[in-house]
Amino acid sequence: MFVYADNAATTCVSTAALNAMLPYLTNQYGNPSSLYSIGQEAREAVEQARKTVAQCIGAESREIYFTSGGSEADNQAIRSAAKAGARKGKRHLISTVFEHHAVLHTLKQLEKEGFSVTLLPVHEEGIVRLEDLEAAICEDTALVSIMFANNEIGTIQPVAEIGALCREKGIPFHTDAVQAAGHVPVDVGTMQIDMLSLSGHKFHAPKGIGALYAKRSQPLSSLIEGGGQERGKRAGTENVAGIAALAAALQESCANMEANTLKILSMREKLISALCRIPHSVLNGNMEHHMPGTINMCFEGIEGGNLLLLLDQKGICASSGSACNSGSLDPSHVLLSLGIPYEVAHGSLRLSIGEYNTPEEIDYLSREIPEAVAALRSSSPLWEAMECGQKPHLI
Ligand SMILES: *Cc1c(COP(=O)(O)O)cnc(C)c1O
């Protein structure tokens, strides 16, 4: 059996997305900046897609800018706010310890350029507290950037409350909604979001296309110089096919959100109840505010990387943290930020279920994962030491 359970890393391209992009990869190959018909048709496709994306998140068309993905949108949002802040003498940026590296590394770079950065804690359950945010805000704060949903543990942040607080204080609020968009309701109006990043490949569009929402009043600066595309905020000939696919995929995901959520939640619950029977295991995150399909667990006495290899032999695609970290031996910064001990964080597994998974696949995972954990433990010196009492169990 082949089971793809890594939808937080990327997703398959849906039929709707593929069909939306095909014309622009074949006979409608015009450049949107060209004046003849096939150029203008491509332009129309881009503008129609902009309208669709705007509608899906409660924005206006002119507030949507297409980018190469979530990372670029994060970079542009943060750099734009930093630049605008610096013009007013504000050089303080607030974010959280468990952001995606597209945010964390941009902030690190800005620190080198003279900005100061406060990273809020996310406590044991992976949720930011308003009082921590309120205490961190000062006269010099130029930006608050807090992710909508975490990519490793799936916790959803109190975005509307954060938006309200930032609006009250007059501070721009950016959210990395790459995990959330197309999966949980996102409304930039009611949630008082000033900038938002999303990425096509997390909701069944292809890789390499994303969007940045920036409120009309929000100053945006360009990361890439060149032509005047995207109203001068993002040079480069538009990825017309990708843009059309992103809009089609987002529209489909939003239209089916309720039904998908119900289906995914019931599979998630079944899987969790099977995996929680594994002794000395722990489910990470928050049990109430979470993405429908994300499960993050730690199993004591094993190495997450070894578990992934064993699962791969059984046809199971999973992750031990974020895809960007795989290959590094350090446990994920996200799990460590929850206060999980280093040794325990080493034995982590992230499963992310999507609407394309089936109950039969969940049964397979429920059988194979406990077996794989037991097999690894039976050859683990650390586990043996714990079982015979030479080392204490931590969970
Ligand atoms: C995947 C992801 C990104 C990066 O998006 P790309 O389109 O792959 O650049 C950023 N933030 C989060 C939370 C993600 O899950």
The ligand as a Tripos MOL2 file, in Angstrom:
@<TRIPOS>MOLECULE
LIG
   15    15     1     0     0
SMALL
NO_CHARGES

@<TRIPOS>ATOM
      1 C1          5.4530   25.4790    3.3270 C.3       1 LIG1
      2 C2          5.4810   26.6690    4.2240 C.ar      1 LIG1
      3 C3          6.1400   27.8660    3.8420 C.ar      1 LIG1
      4 C4          6.9340   27.9570    2.5660 C.3       1 LIG1
      5 O1          6.1270   28.0130    1.4300 O.3       1 LIG1
      6 P1          6.8030   27.7110   -0.0040 P.3       1 LIG1
      7 O2          5.7200   27.9670   -0.9800 O.co2     1 LIG1
      8 O3          7.2290   26.2810    0.0440 O.co2     1 LIG1
      9 O4          7.9400   28.6610   -0.1390 O.co2     1 LIG1
     10 C5          6.0890   28.9340    4.6860 C.ar      1 LIG1
     11 N1          5.4250   28.8740    5.8560 N.ar      1 LIG1
     12 C6          4.7850   27.7650    6.2550 C.ar      1 LIG1
     13 C7          4.0480   27.7740    7.5450 C.3       1 LIG1
     14 C8          4.7890   26.6280    5.4590 C.ar      1 LIG1
     15 O5          4.1610   25.5220    5.8700 O.3       1 LIG1
@<TRIPOS>BOND
     1     1     2 1
     2     2     3 ar
     3     2    14 ar
     4     3     4 1
     5     3    10 ar
     6     4     5 1
     7     5     6 1
     8     6     7 2
     9     6     8 1
    10     6     9 1
    11    10    11 ar
    12    11    12 ar
    13    12    13 1
    14    12    14 ar
    15    14    15 1
@<TRIPOS>SUBSTRUCTURE
     1 LIG1         1 GROUP 0 **** ****
